């Protein structure tokens, strides 16, 4: 899955969407990463990875960071093109 768009879930850190750059044990580095803080229109992150979200205006997806290393990753799910396009079109959530 290296260099593929994925959704990851990390113990205590939350859910993230980005390009998988490396994985070492439970440590993952993502590029062009957004945190999926809150979503509406998908029952779980597995559905987001396949379909995206059906209520994009009600989602809270953060700005994108160029590079991030996340510890204690417990789930990595590859994304479909449909999901990638959908997630990329969710407006940025920021104050």
Secondary structure, DSSP 8 states (H G I E B T S, - for coil): -TTSEEEEEETTTEEEEEEEEEEETTEEEEEEEEEEEE-SS-SSHHHHHHH--S-GGG-EE---EEEEEESSEEEEEE--HHHHHHHHTS-B---
